[in-house]
Amino acid sequence: MTSDRYLGMVDFVSFEAGLTKPLQNLQYARVLEQSSRPDESDVYCGISRGGLNSNGTPFPERFQTSFDVLREAAEERPDFDHLGVREKIVNEKGEVTFGAYKWTSLSYSVTTAMIIGTALLNEPGLIVETVVKDKILNRGDEALLKIFEETALETICIDPPKLATIQRLRDKIPSLKRVILFEKLNADEERLAKSLRLKTFLMDDLVDKYRETIMPLPKRKSTHVATIIYTSGTSGIPKGAIHTNRSLTALPHRIFSSSNRLRILHGYTMLSYLPLSHVYQRFVEHYTPTNRGRIGYYSGNIRNVQDDMKALKPDVFIGVPRVFNKMLDRIKSNIEAKPTWQKRLINWMVGKKKEKMIKNPEKPDHFIYDVVINKIREEFGGKLHIMVLGSAAMCDEDIKELQGYLSCPISEGWGTTEVGVCFIQDFRDPVKGTIGGPIGDVLFKLKSIPSMEYNARANPPRGELLVKGSGFMLGYLKRPEETAEALDEDGWYHTGDVVELLPSKGLKILDRARNFFKLSQGEYITPDRLEALYGTSPYVDQVFIYGESIRDHIVGIVVVNVDAVRAWAVKNGKPEEVMTTLLKDQALIEEIRQSFAKIAETQKLNGLEKLTKFMLTDQPFTVENEMLTPTFKTVRKKLFSCVEARRERFEAAEALVREYQAAHEPVQQRAALLAQRYLHDMLVGVAAGFGVGDKVEQRRDTLLLRVLQQLVELPPEL
């Protein structure tokens, strides 16, 4: 069997050719159709091979499903590694560590998939139309119940710890009848499973039972529904995007017909840590067999991703800003701990490497700079060939800096749950902060947004991004109104992202059209960009920015970098202070405020975008406390509700102080004024004891007493 038969769409020699040549006259797209509408730009298509693949052939008709691709890859190279997990090692104390990666082959993946399909079709009572993986249980209860209701879910596949979630919601999900478990249960889990009154299956038992009776595959077409992928739900309840098999084979088609923008080499290794509910990760896993790649899964804790990278030695790493920023922070903190002369030498070499990565990303190696750079690279596996940024924006300078430290280009991509991966930046593009151009048969145009003063006909054109192409969702499950809002009658998907059309005909994300607020001055603020910028402060791990039309300023919740705050405390003679006390320290608050001021000055932010009023906390936004989605996006609605509850408490306390002031002697009035000032400092500086789920309800006297007890010591005359 030849490589042409194997893929029928890729000649690896031509696909990898030109990767060491510099870009010349980069153009991502061309005008396909001129528009006569005053509120829309022209329609653009990618500059590619006219929808053909790298060897000049159309997408093979025999690949009707992603499983067709996987099966043919297994026929070509049955013993090739496909999926890998780290060996779990448990010592006598029950402590868990992880060893080397253990791999299963392409043929094993195909056989196991067919066995599971046979089991689902033949096991009595286990004929299912909808199966949901346990990652969906990381969502909040409200979202989960809506998903169960919409899908009429009967069977769910989970890990044993998720049984507790099922127990909590059991009375509200009557459709659920069966649970398939990926691992054996311990004694406590056995008791819990029995109490749920559900039929339980162990996946390994099903595989063993049907190993010898595999059924032939039913014939599936590219137009048949394959999956329902739920959106993140950043602004409300998640929506289920219905995708056909064509969606799952769209990414190979799009990538192979758009030149090798991601510097992909066949036989690559990729680390997977994003959940399969993340559309980028989901579709990339369907793509990997077409390139003879293999996927190593992380050990389960996002904090240990660097250790997983050292063990796996990946060539390709797909990440979100939060993870890339953590990588950058760790590199910087390790360098900061070195002697001064070493720091200066390393920073000088990294600076030179940054310049080279911008000027010559196709040939980034340098025999002098790499002496230092390679030691940093080894901490992340040492073989990184390309990193891909998706999901949200990241500061341009941070991208360039991370490229320099790791001697590896970072390309940005763009996609959504509804349409898959549609835009990719060429790894040689020197302009960072762009998503590149369309891939495959994806078309795009811009639509003006007058309320935000974005004009699709201006120079440069700016407006909401609309995209169109094959492999998009059919619509949202049981949500006709939302479907009509997202997909217009001409098949254009309204993304909600505001973009600028660059001279290269690539796109730069500016704002979220549906994620902005107006201040009392009438000015619109888009928080995503500001959060990305202020998140670069060394004192910050996470930041949430919000505002309202009744107020004239933005306010933020800042999750501090605990290590940075501790270092500040030591430097300022306060090494023994507990964190809650430090977060009320006005000197620290001012230090962070000045850090934000420098960022605002460097980025030329206007006055309304300057963050001077914020609350500090050391409690991170996580998936577990429902402040982040499973794809690590901020649940803005949830955080806003939390902040509003906090504000209500402050305003209630201020009202009590005013009552106290009016009813008591002057000395007590003075104390009340100080209490009011303290409350103001709390609101604009630090929320002492801030925590998700804080109770708003408190007795009036208890609340006032708490305020007065935390006053600075009163002067003797008072």
Buried (B, 14 or more C-beta within 10 A) or exposed (E): EEBEEBBBBBBBEBBBEEBEEEBEEBEBBEEEEEBEEEBBBBBBBBBBBEBBBBBEBBBBEEBBBBBBBBBBBBBBBEEBBBBBBBEEEEEEEEEEEBEEBEBBBBBBBBBBBBBBBBBBEBBEEBEBEBBBBBBBBBBBEBBBBBBBEBBEBBBBBBBBEBBEBBEEBBEEBEEBBBBBBBEEBEEEBBEBBEEBEBBBBBBEEBBEBBBEEEEEBEEBEBEEEBBBBBBBBBBBBBBBBBBBBBBBBBBBBBBBBBBBBBBBBBEBBBBBBBBBBBBBBBBBBBBBBBBBBBBBBBBBEBEBBBBBBEBBBBBBBBBBBBBBBBBBBEBBBEBEEEEEEEEEEBBEBBEBBBEBBBEBBBEBEBEEBBEBBEEBBEBBBBBBBBBBBBBBBBBBBBBBBBBBBBBBBBBBBBBBBBBBBBBBBBBBBEBBBBBBBBBBBBBBBBBBBEEBEBBBBBEEBBBBBBBBBBBBBBBBBBBEEBBEEBBEEEEBBBBBBBBBBBEBBBBBBBBBBEBBBBBEEEBBBBBBBBBBBBBBBBBBBBBBBBBBEEBEBBBBBBBBBBEBBBBBBEEBEBEEBEBBEBBBBEEBBEBBBEBBBEBBEEBEBEEBBBBBBBBBBBBBBBBEBBBBBBBBBBBBEBBBEBBEBBBEBBEBBBEBBEEBBEEEEEEBBBBBEBBBEBBEBBBBBBBBEBEBEEEEEBEEEEBBEBBBEEEEEEEEEE
